[in-house]
Structure formats: structure tokens, C-alpha cells
Amino acid sequence: MTDKVPLTAEEIASYEDASGRTQTEAERLDADVEHRFAATLGDEPFDDPSVLPLGRQWAFFLPRPTRSGTGPDGHPKRGGFIPAIRLERRMFAGGTMQRTGDLALNQETEKTTTIKSVSRKDGAAGEMIFVETESVFVQGGQPALTEKQSIVYLNPGAAQALPTAGGELPTTSIMEDWTPDTVDLFRFSAVTYNGHRIHYDQPYATSVEGYPALIVHGPLIASKLLDLAMRTRRANATSFSFRARMPAFVNQPLRLLARESEGGFVLEAVRVDGKAAMTAEVGFA
């Protein structure tokens, strides 16, 4: 079961020592891979025949752990580039993307990732470690995309209950209702090579991590919101930022909302209880 022994000063210092680490990877942005990612988002996702739409970089530069290199949660074993943080649960808390050029499909691309900071914080769920990374994507020697990610590590809390309907949900002129099912979760796990068991292993999700059901991937919700905005504007986004607010669960409806703002949209994914699972903003050149 969860080890809730507080982190020691030595452990925290060893995690903080990872700040400044850098790694560079190279990969060809295969158009077929991008199309498979797009196909997980819906029947008619935003697409471009030659350029990688913003957000679709998540289909590339994926981890390749062997079976023996896979941890008990289905993620790659702790350690390596990201330090081996002891807190049991890890989540993608949010991020930002800024496109400064086009990433052409079927072209060799470099991704250089730097750990910008590692910090300990206290919250309602207890102690947390936040890891902030920045990745720069380069083609032909020119940076085209910068992405920042915030990953949080914490211990599982008390068991949660499934959200229940809580009155009328907000509406806008641009909105879609979506009920993510196990097929959606499987397809997104497959296209992003995400082995985290909270997305497909019900007994693990409920008995080990304390959730009431399988969890919908935060990046899947973010991708759906971004795709809604790009389909509405019929253009590739220039910037995107998102923050996970509350977990969303399989087979429970989410309402995806887009409100016009200066230069783009303010986005929200709302659960059946009226609470935001995710908030986001998207900008267009």
C-alpha cells in the first residue's frame, strides 16, 4: 500500500539536483503516426496534410521501456532523466505550447528537453513534488515549437466517489458533449504509448490509487479541447495552455466549451457535477 513516510531533506535535495539536466532526441515526424493520433480525437479532427498541428507532438518522442524497465504503475521505472521521486502517484498537471514556426511532417526533428525546476510543496493532498520541464522542437536548425510541462508527484488520498449530476451545465454557442469510454482510453494510451494502469486496469485504479473508476487521460481532454478550437477556427493554433483541475472518469459525460476571446478561445471541460475537469486557453496568429 502507499508509503506515506514524509520525504527526507536528503531525498528532496537529490530531486532538486536534477534541475538543469538536458537530453536531446531525434525522430522523423511520420505523417501516418500523426494521422493515427488525429483519428483518436474524432471522425473529422482538424488536420493539415503537410504540417504537424499544435498538440500532435504528443504522438512522437515516446518512451520505449522494456518489460523489465516498466514500473508497477505501468509507467517506465522511476529514475533516469527524471529523478526517482518516491511519492506514489504521478499526474500531468498542465502545460503550455508556443509555436514559432511550422513542423513539417515526414521530416527529421530534434527535441531538447531541460528540467527547469524541481520543488516540494504542501497541498490539501499532502506533500507534492512538482517537476517543470521545457522542450524545444527544432527542424533544419530552426526552433519551431516550445512546450512546457508540469508534472506532479503525490501520495494517493482518501477514496473518491464518482461525480453525480449537479443541475444544469453551462452552455456556449461552441460546445460538444463527449462521453469517453474504454475504447477512447485504449486508443489514446496506444497512440501515446502510455502504459499507466489508471487508464485501463480498473482494480489497480480503484484499490491502489483510490479512484472510483478508470481515469480519462489529462492530455486526451486537452487534445479534445484544442481540436475543438482548431476545427472551429479552421486553422493551426499558435499557442495553447491548459491546467488539470479535477479528475474525469470513464463513461461519464464531459461538456467541452469554447468561448471567444481576443485572439482565440477560452476553453473548459466540465464534468456532470458542473465542476471543471480542465481549463485552457488557445491563441491563433
N, C-alpha and C positions, 0 to 999 in steps of 0.2 A: 504494500500500500504506500501511499505518498509519504515521503520523508520530509517532515516539516521542521527539522532541526535548522535553526537560523544559520544563514551563511556567515562564515567567519571573516574577519578582516583580511586574512591571508587569501581566502578564496576571492573576495571582491577585488582585491588588489591584482590578483592574477588575471581576472577577467578584464580589468581596466587596462592592463598592459597590452591587450590586443589592439587598442586604438592606434591607428596609423598603418596597420597591416594592409598590404595591397596584393591583389592577384589579377593576372591578365589571362583571358581565354580568347580563342579564335574559333569561329564557326561560320559556315555558309548558311545564309538565311533561305533555306529551301522553301519555295513557294507552296509545295504540297503540305508542308508542316503548318504553314500559316493558314491554309485553307481548312485543314482539319480543326485548328483552333477556332476559326470563324464558324465552322459548322456546329460546334458545341453551343453556340450562343443563340441560334435560332434558324428559321428557314431562310430568311433573307437578311443576313447581317450586313453591316457596312463592309465594303471591300474595295480594293484597288488592285488592278491586275499587275502592277509593277512595283508598288511601294508598300512597305510594311506599315499598316495603320497603327496609330499610337495604342499602346497596351498589348499588342500582339508579340512584343519581345518576350513575354512570359512563356511563349512556346519554345524558346531557344535557351542555350547555355544551361541546360538542366543537369542536376546532379546525376551521377551514374554509380551509385553504391552497389557493390556486390551483395549477395545474400548475407554473407558473414559481416559485411560492413553496414548492415541495417540494424537500427536500434529497436528496442521493444515497442516503441510507439509507431514504427513504420517509417520514420524519418531516417536519414543517414545517422550513424552513430555520432554522439557528441564528440567534439574536438576537431582539430584541423584548423582551417581558416577562422571559423567562428569558434571561440573558446568553449570548452566542455562545461557549460553552465549547469549546475546541479538541479535547479528548480525544474519540476517535472513537466509542466505544461508550457508549450510554446505556441505563440499565435502571431499572425501578421497583423499588426495594429493599424497600419496605414502607410501612406507614401505619397510622393509627388513625382510627376514626369514633366519634363520640359523638352520639347522638340525644337531643335535649331536648324534642322535640315531634313532631308529625306533619306531613309534607309532603304536602298533598293533591294528587292528580292533577288535571290539566286546570286548574291554577291558575298564574298568573304568579309567578315565583320569582326572587329576586336571589341571586347568588353573588359574594361578595367574597373575593378571594384575595390573600394577603400573602406575600411571600418573607421568611421568618423568619430564615434564615441561609444563607450560602454559605461552605463551608470546605474546605480541602485536607487530605487525609490520605494516609498511606502504608500499603499493604497488600501481601499476597502477590502481587497482580497489578500492583503498581507504584503510581504516584501516582493519586489519585482526587479528584474534586470532588463533594461532597455538597451538594445543594440541598434545603432543607427549606421546605415551603410549608404554609400554613394557609388553609383555605377555610371560610367561614361562609355557610350557606344560610338565607335569610330569606323568609318569606311573611307578608303582612299586617303588616309591621313587626316580626314576632317571629322571632328566631333559632330554628331547629328542628334544625339539624344542623351539627356542626363536624367537618371532615375535615383530617387532617394527612397529608402525603405526603413521602416521602424518595426523591429521585431521585439516582442515582449516575452519574457520567461517568468512564470509564477507557479505556485502550487495550486492544485485544484481546491476549490472551496466547497461549501455545503452543496448538497444535491439541489438541482434546479427543477422547476416544474415547467411544462410546456406552456407557452403563451396561450391565453384564451381571448376570444373576440371581446373588444372593449369599445363598442359603439361604432359610429361612422368613421371611416378612414378619410384622410384628406384627399382632395381631388385637384387636378390641374387640367389644362387643355392638352398637355402632353403627358400621357401616363400609360402604363401597361401593367396588367396583373399577371403574375408568374408564380406557379407552384412548382418549385424544384423537387424532382423525385429522385429515386435512386439511380435511374439511368443518367440523369443530368450529372449527378455527383460522380458516377463511374467515368463518364466520358471526359469530364474535366480533370479528374485525377489521372486518367490515361494520357491526355494530351499534354499535361504539365509534369508527368512522371512524379506525381505526389502520392507517396505511399502512406501518408498519415492516417492512422486507423480510425480516427474520429469521423472520417467521411464514408466508411464502408463497413466497419466492424461494430455492429450495434452493442454486443456485450462489452466490448472494450470501452466504447464511448460512454456507456451508462455506468458500468461498475468500476472502471479505473479513473476516468476523467470526470465523472459526476454529472454528465449531461443527460437530459431526459430522452434524447433521440440523436440520430446522426446529425452532424453539423454541416451546413452549407459553407463551402469554401468562401472566405472573405474575398479573394481575388476573383472568384466566379461572379459574385454580386457586383464587385467593382467593374468587371468586364461587361456585364449586362447593362449597367448604368452608362458606361462610356459608349457602348454600342448604340444605345437608345439616342444619346445626344448626337453621335456622328450620323446615324440614319436620318434623324430629324433635320440636321443642317446639311446633309449630303456632302460632307467634307471631312477630311482628316483633321483631328484635333491637334492643337499646338501645345496645350498644357492640360494636365489632369492632376487633381489631388483628391485623396479620399481618406476617411477615417472610419474604422470599425467601431461601432458604438455598443452593440449588443449582439449576441449570437442569434443566428437564424437556423431553423431546423427543417429537416426533410419533410416533404408532404404538407408543409404549412405555407399558405399564400404569402407572397410579398408584393406590395404595390410599388412599382418603380415610377418616380415622379421627376419631371424636369420643368423648371421654371426659368423663363428667360431672364438673363442678367446682362450687364454690359460686357459685350464681347463673348458671351457664351451662355451657359446654363448653371443654375444651382440644382443639384441632384440629391435624391433621397430614396432609400429603400425602406419601406415601412412594414412592420410586422402586423399580424392580425390584432394585436393588442394596442395598436396605434403608436408604438414606440419605434424609433428609428434604429434599424439594424446597421445602417451605414449612411453617412452624409458625404457629399463630394461636390467639387466644382470643376467645370471644364471650360477651356477657352479655345477660341479659333482665331487664326491670324486675320 
